[in-house]
């Protein structure tokens, strides 16, 4: 998610060597803190949580194998107290061990009185720990069911939080079996990776639940969820699939259950290896953590990413739940069956799951046009990847914080985009053949990227390793310059490349092996591989309009010569969806980079005023909102808002304010998008529509359609007075529908009134506010009232940071100023992070600060053009 040709060839050769220098997976050579002389084979772990006290006790027997003579044993533990430890095995009596905990390194070590010879031993431990409020290791969630206060516990372990529940070899290369058991109050149900093996009543009104052993797997996939759950289930391909919810919500899991059945069958066929476990549960919990976690056999979701109510949920929720479900289920193969060796290859898990989810979504729901949505995702990551603060898809990881920071758009979206480009170059059949071979060879084991390149090379006969090295080990991407001439009745197309940057000129002179499709609009295209600084392609005949990358599968920018651009732009409205979306996006990027004035983009956008595609309107409005953000508080601001209103109104008038019988879901989504854009720009009719519908909704929620509820609440919150804000707040506190709660929160944090914004900020400190909402509140208010949100966060830093999980910690404060275009905000944030956080946090701070400074430069360059164009 670069200089002269002779030098370019050298750069490519070096890059290719670098790719092959990453050897195939070797356990001994895999990075990590833990020594490789002792490995776990099987954990038998028992937990006794005190859910009321938010603590737990545990004991564990770990069967280990000593591979080389050693006098020390080291594994991971964090925030645990070790009460006792002993070792037994061949040639030794039960040996009491003295634990040494290193809180900074998160390790647990034992020094033995004499050297252990190779062989198998048993390590027995008893320990204590905390059930956390934030989503790290074993955590708790408070929620309401009816009028009753309820509580459940669940886990999220990735990347390095399994060690907070169990002493483990908590690095992905240490695969082992897990046998988990737990003591719980008799009324609760529990779910883990595998089915229940035994369940028996024990003293004190409790029950002991034991689960069947797991396959060999990394520790971050261990899962436990326990609470007052309900479950619906169905069989597919011999596997029992369940959707687990808190009470009263199981009907909202019906869509996910049907989707899971379809996806399991699709993935079984695609990978050629059937899902290997007896069951697959999809567990929806109210809050606790954001997103979803792909635990083998028991995926845990924030319920907003899984549950869907056809009576009240907008269409985008249905699409999102399917996409997230498809991503997490793809992980059952990519990540679980075959696991990256170390966190520097996280993209082998996440990029592939994202790519596979898109393929599955396109298979089952082509009417959603997911390929166009993916182009939008790609645009977001390319804007990050065009700065000096970016990083390669494969980037070194040495610490736990760096492992958490690796979960970013480069890993997910650039990884997915590269795979889509690679698949298009190799062909779907060859690509699938290579993936099947990769899965079959490495199942129940770990891999590096080199293992994947080998499989794809053997399947396709193409130089995958050489090509892939450029895209996974180098940061950034190329700008492809296109020029053409008609000579002797043939079209001669010159293609050249250089690194594309938004912030400052690149000095590294990087080059890429770039697969390119070159052809004519709605005609045939040939595939070529740009292997140096430039090449020339000959097309038969000069008829038709030249287009490069017609299906928009490339992870690069295109800059046509003026005549070629004018020819393509001249038929914008007649271009295929992906072609015109790419032309629109590339043109806007050249505007923001300063290589093209604003006028051509305005002309291009004007040709698309009646475009039917949601993705095209999302791109146009995103760009116009960018201009609005730059102009806010400046003399050009009112002109930009007037332009947005004038641009959007005609399309809105054609759609109308109310749904029409038989209209497409895309039109319904587009209506809501345009209505929201009008309201945000201050259009009086849109604001009046929102306020009127909001009042009707307060009396009868069914009076507002699911498609328009987002627009209505967003605008009502943005322009709320004190009574309207109070009505939203009261509804948010009362509702037990977390999807609705999230919408209401989103409305409140947009409030333009500073006094109401302060009320929203204070919610971040309330004990009843779920940790997952805290950063969203402060960062959301920061988009409208930056100084107010920043000062609040600085004053309450310690309390706010207690709510952040591993992945969110380093992003909390940078996210408050992330939308700014004032270099002062960048400096203020960087100074604060440097003074108050550890060194690893500065990487994210510098990345966000870079984006702010880029926007500050764009503001200085673009506002004079805006003033001239819109006067």
N, C-alpha and C positions, 0 to 999 in steps of 0.2 A: 505497500500500500510504500580527442579534443584539441587537438592542435593540428599540425600538419599530418598528412596521411602516413608518412614514414614513422613519425613519433607515435601516431595513433596505433599503428601495428604493434609497436613495442609495448604500449600500454595494455593492449588487448592480450598480448602474450603474457605479460606479468599477471594480469587479472586471471587468465586461464590457469597459470601455475598456482596462483593463490587458491583457486577453487579446488584443484586436485590435491593441494597441500592439506586440505581438510580430509583426513583419512576416513575410510569407513569406520563404523562404530567399533570401538574397543573399550571394554569396561575399564581396563587398567589406565587408559590414556584419557578417559573422560574427566573434565574439570570437576572441582568440588573441594570442600573443606575436609571431608571425611577420608581417612585412610582406606585403602582398598584391600587391606590384609584380613579383614573380618567382614562377613556379609550375613545378613539375616535371611533365613529360609522360611520361617513361619512365626507369626505373632499369635499367641493366644492371650487376648486382652479382655479384661472384665472391668466395667465401670459401674460405680454406684453414685449417681448424681443426687445431690440435695437441691432440688429445683427451687425450693423456697429461699434457700440461703445462697444460691448461685455459686455453689462449690461442688466438687466431686472428689471421690476417692477412686483409686484404681489399682489393679495388680496385673502383672503381665509376665508371661513366660515366652521368651524369644528363643527359638531354636536358631543357633548361629553356626556358621562354618568358618573356622580359621583356615585361611588359604596359605599363609606364610607364618613362620614362627614370630610371635609377638608377645610383649609383656604389657601391652596396653589395649584397651578396648575403648573406642570413641564412637558415640552416636549423637543425635540431636535431642535437646530438650529446651523448652523456653517457658518461663513463668510456671514451672512445676517445682514442687518440693519432693525430694526422694527420701522416703522413710527407711527403706532397706533395699539391699541388693546382694545377690549371691550368684555363684557360678558353680555348675556341676558338669561332669563329663568324664570321658575316659581318662583314667589315671589320676583323678583328683577327687578328694572328698568335697562336700559342700563347702564352698569357700566364700566367707563373708567379704564383701567389697565395700570400700569407702568411696562414695560418689564425690566427684569434683565437678561442680557446675560453673560454667563460664557464661555469665549473663550476656556479655557483649557478643561473643561468638555463637551463642545459643547451642552449646555443646555440653554433653555429659560424658565424663571420662572416668575410667577405672585403671589404676596401676596395679598390676598383679605381682605377687611376691616372687614368682618365677615365670619363665617364658612358657607360653602355651605352644604345644606342637600342633601341626595341622590336624584337623579333625572336627567333629561336631560336638557342640556343647549347648548347655541351657543356661540362659541368663534370666534370673527371676528378679522382678522389681515390684515394689509397692510405692505408690506416689499419691500426691494430692495436687489439685489445681483449681482454677477459677472457671466458672461459666461466664463468658464475657458479654457485655452489652453490645459492643461492636462486633461486626462479622469477622472474627478471627478464631480459628479453631472451633471449640464448642461454645456456642453462644445461645442466648435466650431471646425470645420475642414475647412482649406483652401485647395482647389484643383483646378485643371485645367480641363476644358472641351473644347477641340479644342484649340483655342488661348485665350480663355476668362478665367479670374480668377474668381473662384466661392467660395461660402462659404455656409456651412450648419451648423445646430446645432443638437445635439443629447444628450442623457443622458446615464450615467452608474452609478448606485446607490449602488451596492453591494461592501462592506458590509454596510458602514455607511455614504453614501454620498447623500441620499435623502434629508437630512437636509440642504444641500447646495443649494437646489432649493426651498424647501417648509419647513416651520416649521412643524414638524411631530413628532409623537411618533415613532421614527425611530429604533425600536427594533422588531425582527420578531414575537414575541408573540402578538403584538398589531395589529391585523388584522382589517381592515376597508374598506369601499367602497371609491372609488375615482371618482369624476366627474371633469374632467379637461377641460379647455377651453384656447384658446390662440389667440392672435392677431398677424397677420403676414402680410408681403407684399402680395399683391394680386396674384403674380405669383408663390408663393410657395405652396407645398403640405405638409401636416402634417399627422403623424401616431402616434397612441398611443395604449394602450392595447385593446381598444374596437373600434367599427366602429364609424364613424362620425355621430353625431346626427343632428346637424344643422350647416349650413355654410352660412354666410351672409356678404355682403359688408358693410364696415364701413368707416368713414371719413379718409382722408389722403391716399387714394389709398391702403387701407388695407382690410383685411377680418378677421372675427371672426369665428373660428372653435371650435365647442363644441363636445365633445365625450360622448358616452353613459356611464352609470355608470359601474364600474368594479364589479366583485364579491368581497367579503371580502378577503383581501389579505395583506401581509406585505408591508411596504413602499418601501423596496428595489426593488420591482418588478414594480414600476411606471416607465413609459417610455414616452418620447416625442422625435420625430425626425421630423425635418422640413427642406425642401430644394427643389431644382429642381429635383424631383425624377420621375422615371418611374416605372411602375409596370406591372408584368404579373401575371395571377392568374388562378386557377382551383378549382373545387369543389371536395371534398372527404368526404364521410360519412356525408353530410349535412353541412360541414364546408368550408368556402371560404379560400383557402390558397393562399397567395401572396408572390412573391419575388420582393422586392423593391430595385432599384439601382439608382445611379446617371445616368444622361442622357448618352445614347449610350452604355450602358452595360447590358441591360436587357436580351439580347440573351445569355449572359454567365450565366444567372440564370436558364436556362432551366433544367439543370441536377439537381439542388437543388430543383426545383419545383416538378419534378417527384419523387425524393427521398422523399420529404416531404409528398407527397400523400401516398406513400407506407408506410412510417413510421407511419403516423397518423392512418392508418387502422390497422397496426400491433399492435400498442400500445393500441388502443381501444379494440382489442381482448384480448391482454395479460392481461391488468389490469381489464377488465370487467366493466370499467366505461368509457363512451365515453368522449372525449374532450369536456369541457363544454361551451366554448365560441363560438361566432358566426363566428369568423375569427381568422386566425393565419398568421401574416405577418413575413417574414424573411427579415430583412432590412440590406443591405450591404452598409457600409460606407467606404470611402477611408481613412484609418488610424484612428486617434482619440483615439483608445485604442486597446490593443492586445486581440486576442481571440474572445469571444462571450459572451453575457449576456442574460439569459433566461427569460427576462420580459414576463409576462403572456400575450399571444396574440400578441406580437410584439417583437420577438427576434432580438437583434442588433448584427451584426457581423462586425469585420474588414473584408473588402470584400475579402481579401486573404484567409479567412477561409470558404467562401461560394461559390464564383464564380469559374466556371470552363469553359475553352475554349478548346474543343476537338482538335482544330487545333494547339494550341500552348502550352497547359498545359501538363506537364508530368503526367504519370499515378498516381504517389504518391499524386498529388494534388487532383485528383478525389477521391482517397481513403480517404484522409484527410478531404475533404469537406463533404463527406458522414458521416464520423465518428463524426465530430464536430456537424453536423446537427442532427445526431441521439442522441448525448449527450444532446444538448439543448432542443430538443423536448421531451426527456424523463423527463426533468425537469418540463414540463407542468403538470406532475403527481407528480414525486418525487421532491418536493421543492415548487411547486406552489399550487397544490391542497392540498397536505399535506406538511407542513413546519416544519423543526426542530424548537424546542422551543427556542434554544439559540445557539450561535456560537460554543460552545463546542461539539455540535452534528452536525457540518457542514457536516460530512461524510454521514449523512442520506440524504443529498442533492447530494453531489458531488460523493461519492463513488458509490451510487446507479445509478446515471446517467451514470457514466463511465461503470459500469457493464452492464447496460441495453443497452447502445450503442454498446458494444461488442456483446451482444446477437443478437441484430437486424442486425449488420453488418454480423455476421456469417450466419444469416438466409437468407439475400438477396444476399450476395456475398461470398459464401464459397470458391470461387476460389482465393480470396485474402488471405486466411488462417489467419484470424485475431487472432485466438487463439495463433498462433506462435508469432505474433507481440506483443500480450499481455504478453507473457513470457519475451520478451525483456524489456517491460515497468516494469515488476515485478523485473527483475534483477537490474534495476537502483535504484528502491526504496529500495530493500533489502540491497544494499551497503550503503545506508544512514541509514537504520534501524539497522545496525550491529555496530553502534557506540554509545558511552555513551551520545552523544548530541542529540539522537533521542527523540521522544515523542510518547505517545500513540495516537491511532486514535482519541479517545476522550481525549481532553486535556483542562484544565481550560482556560477560556478566560475572562479577566476582563476589558480590554481597547480596544479602537478602533484599535490601532496598532496591538494588539494581534489577533483581529478578522481578520484583513487583512493578517497577517502572517499565519493564519490557512489554507489558500489556497495554500497547498503545496503537494508534492508527497505522503506524508503519508496519507493525507486526501483522495486524488484522487486514487492513484495507490494501496496503501496498502488496502484501503477500498474496492476497486474493487476486488483485489486478495482474500481478506478474503471472500467476498460474493461468489466468484466462488467456493472456497473450501467448503463453507457452503452449497451451492446449490448441489454440488456433493455428499456431505454426506447425506443430507436430501432427495435427489431425486428431479428432475425437477418438477414433478407434485405436490408434497407436498409443495415445495418452492413457486410455483406459487399460490397455494391455499392460503397459508399464506399471500402472498403479496396482493392478491385480498381482503382478509378479512381486512387487515391493511388499505388499501385504502378506502374501503367502510365505515369502522368505523370512520376514522379520516378525511374524506374529509372536506375541508374548515376549518381545524383546525391545531393544532400543535402537535408534538409528541416528545418523547425521545426514546432512543434506547430500553428502557424497553417495550414500546408499541409494537415495532416490534418483540422483542423476544417472547412476549406473543402470538402474532398472529402466528408466525412460530412454536412455541411449540404446540399450539392447532391443527395446521394443520398436523404436522408430528408425534406427540407423542414422540419426542426426546427432551433431555434436552438442548435446544438451549441456554437458558440464562446462564447456567453454562459454556457451551463451549465458547460462545461468549465473556464472561467477560474477559477471558484470552487474547483474540486477540484484543479487543477494549480498555481495560483499562490498559493493560501492554504494555510498549514499547518493541521493539525487537521481536525476534522469535527464535525457537529452531533449534538446529542441531540434526538430527535423525541419530544415529549410528546403523548400520545394521550388524549383524553377523549371520551365518547359519551353521548348521551341519545336516548331514543325519543320522538319528537314526532309526533303525528297519524299513527301507523303507519309512520313512516319513521325510519331511524337517522341521526342527525346526529352526525358525527364531527369533532371539532375537532383540528387538527394544528398544533403550534407548534414552533419550533426555537430553540435556543440553543447556543453552543459548549460542547462537553463537555470537561472537564478533570479529571485525576486529582490534580494537584499543588496548584494554587491557582486561585481563580476567574479566568476570562478577563476581561481589560479591553478587548479590541479590539472587542467587539460584532460579531463576524463573522457573516455570514449566507451561505447557500448556495442555489443553485437545486437543489432536491432532488426527483428523480423517486421517486415513492412508489406502491406498489401497496396498495390498501385493499380488503378483502373479508372473507369469513367462512371459517372452517376447512373445508377440502375443498369450498369453494364458489367462485363466481366472484369475481374481483377487478377493480376498475377502476384505471387508471393516472392519476395526477394529478401536477402539478409544483408543488411548494411554492416560490413565488417571493419570499415575504417572511417576516416574522416568524411569521405564522399564516395559516391558511385553514380553511374549513369544507367538508366533503364530505358529500353526502347519498346514502345507500344505500337502495334500495327494501326496505321491510320491516325488522322488527327481529328476525327469527328468526336462529338460528345464533350462533356465537361470533365476535366481531370479531377480526381479525388484520391487522396491518400488515406488509408485506414478507414474505408467506408463503413465498416461495422463497429468502429470505435472500440476496438479491443486493445489498442496500444497504450502503453504507459509512457507517453511522451507528448510533448506539445508539437504542433505543426504551424509553420509560418510559410504561407504561399507567397510567391512574388505577386506584385500588385495586379497584374492582368489575370493571373489564375484565381486570386482571391475575388476579384470583381466578378469573374465568370461564375464562380460557385455561389457567391452571395447573391447574385442576380436571380437565382432561382431557389432561394431559401425555402419558401413555403412548399416547394415541390420535392424537396429532398427527403429521403427516407428518415425515419425518426432518429436513429442513432447518428446519421450523418449530420443532420442540421443541429442536433444537440452538441455534437463535438465542435462544429464550426462556431456555434454561439459561445461555448465555453472557452475555446482557444482564443477567440477574438477578445473576449473580456480579459483574459489573462494578459494578452499583449497590451491592452489598455492599462491595466494596473502595473505592468512591468515598465511602462514608458516607451515601448517600442511601437505603439500605434496610438493615434489620438482617440478621443472619446466618440467622435462623430460616427465612424463606421459601425461601432457597436450599437449606437442609438438607431442608426438606419436598419441594421440587421434585426434588432428587437422590434422595431416598428413593423417589419414584414411579418412578424409572428404574433401580432395583436389578437388574432383569432385562432391561434394554434390549439388543437384539441388535446394535446398531451400534457398531463399533469407535470411530468418531469421537466418539460420545457418551461412551463410557467414557474415552477420552483426555481429553476436556474435564473430566469429573468428577475424574479422578485428578490432572490438572494442578492443579485448584483445591485438592484435598486436600493435595497435595504442597506447595503454597504455604503452607497453614496449618501443615504440618509444619515447613517451613523457618523460619517466623516463630516457632514455639514451641520450636525446638531450643534446649536449654540452659535453658529456662524451666520453671516448675512445670507449665504446661499441656502440655508435650511428651508425656509418657507417655499422657495422655488422648487426644490427637490420634492417636497411633499405634494405641492400642486401637480407636478409632473406625474408622480405615482398615481394620484387620484385620476387624472385625465387619461392615463394609460390603461388603467384597470377598468374603469367604469363601463366602456362599451362592451367588453366581454361579459362583465357581470350582468349588464342589462339583457344580453342575449340568453344567459343562463337563467336569470330571474332569481328572486330571493327564496323561492320555495321549490321543493323537489317536484319533479314531473313524473307521472306514471311511466314506468318502463325505461327511465333514463339509466345510463350506465353508472356503475359505482365510481368510475373515474370522474364523470361529470359532477357527481355529488361531492367528491373530495375537492374538485377544482372550485366549486362554488364556495365551499368553506374557506379554502385558501385565499381566494380573491376577497371575500368578505373580511377576513382578518387583515389583509393588506390595506384595504380601504380604511378600516377602523384605526389601524396603527398610524396611518397617514393623516388622521383627523377628519375624515369624511363624515359630515354631519348625519347623512342618511344612514350610513353603516353603524354609527354609534347609536342612533335612535333605534335602529332595528335590534341591536344587541340589548339595549336597555329594556325595550318592550318585551322581548322574548325572555330576558332574565326574570322579569317580574312574573311572567306566566309560568316559568319553570319553578320559581319558588313555591307557587301554589300547586302546581301539578307537573312533576318532572317529565311525564310523557308528552307534554305539550310542545316540547322541543325535540326535534329528531336527533338521533345519535350523530348523524353527519354534521349537524350545525352546533352541537353542544360545546365543542372546543372553542369555536369562534365566539359564541355567546358569553361564555364564562371568562374568556381571556379579555374581551373588550370590556365587560362589566367590571372586572377587576382593575383594569388599566385606568379607567375613568371613574372609579368608585368614589363616592363621598362616604362619610363615616357610617351612615346607616347601611349602605350597600355593602361596604366592607364587613361590617358586623354580621350581616346576613350570610355572607360567604364564609366567614370564620365560624359562625354557629353551625352551619351546614357541614363544614369540614370536621368539626369536633364530633358531630352526631353520626355521620355516615359510617357504616361498617364495610362499605365498598371501597377497597383501596384504589381501584382505578378512578373512581369519582374523587376520592381524597387527593390524588395526585393532580387531577385537573383543577380542583379548587385551590390547592396550594400554588399551582402555576399561575392562577389568576391573582392571588394575593401579592405575590412577589413582583408583579408588574405595576403595582399602584404608583401613580405619578405624584400623589400627595406625599411629601416627606414625612408627615406625621403618621400616615398609614404605613409607610415603608418601615418606620421605626417599630410599629406594632408587629409587622411581619418579622423583622429581625429578632425581636424578643422571643418569638416562638422557637428560635433555634436553641435557646437555653432551657426550654421547658422540659422537665423530665419525661413528659408524656410524648414528646416528639421523637419519632423513631430516628436512630442514628443515620439511617440512609437519607433522611430529608435535610439534615443539618447543613451540609455543604451546599445543597441545592438552594436552600433559603438564602444564605449569605451571598452566594455567587449570583443568584437571580436578582436580588435587590441591587447588587453591584452593577448590573447592566443598566439600571435606570438611575441609581444614586450611588455612584462609585465611591466618593469620599465618605459618605455616610456608612456604607457597608464596610469599607476598609477600616475606619476608625473603630467601628463596633467589633470587628474581628480581632484587631490588635488588642483592644481592651479585654477581650474574653478568650484570648488565644488558648490558654491552658484547658479551659473547659471545652472549647470547641474541638480541640485535637483529640480529646479522649473518645470522641465518637467516630474517628476515622479508621477505616481498615487499612491493611497493608498497601493496597493499590491506590487508595485515595489520599494517603497522608501527604505525599510530596506535591499533590496537585491542589490542595485546599486553598492556600493563599494565592498562588499564581492565578487560580481560576477566578478570583474576585476581580482582577484587573484585566482579565484575558481579552476583553472586547475593546479596550481602550485604544485610542490613536494619539495619545499624549505621551511623549518620551519621558516626561516627569514621573508618570505612573510606573513605567518600566524600572526606572532607577530606584524609586521608593520601594518597590516590591523586592528587587534584587538585594538591596541593602538589608531589608528586614529579614529575608530568608538567610542571608549570609550570617547575620548576627544571632539568629534564633534557632536554626536548624542545622543538621549535620551536612557534611559535604555532598552526600548523594542527592540531597534535595536541590542543590544548586543547578543541576542539569535541567530539570523541568523549569526552574525559575528563569534560566537563561533562554530556554526555548520560547517561553511565553513573552519574555522581554524582547526577544528578537522580532516576534510578530507585531508587538506594539510599535517598535521603531520602524518596521516596514510600513505599517499603516500611517505613521506620522509622515513619512516621506511621500507616501501616496496621496495623503491629504494635501500637502503643499503643492503637489504636481497636478492633481485632478480638480481641485475646487476652482481654480481660474478657468479651466475648460468647462466645468459645470456652469459657471456664471455666464460664460459666453454662449453656450449651447442653449440654455434655458431662459435667457433674458427675454 
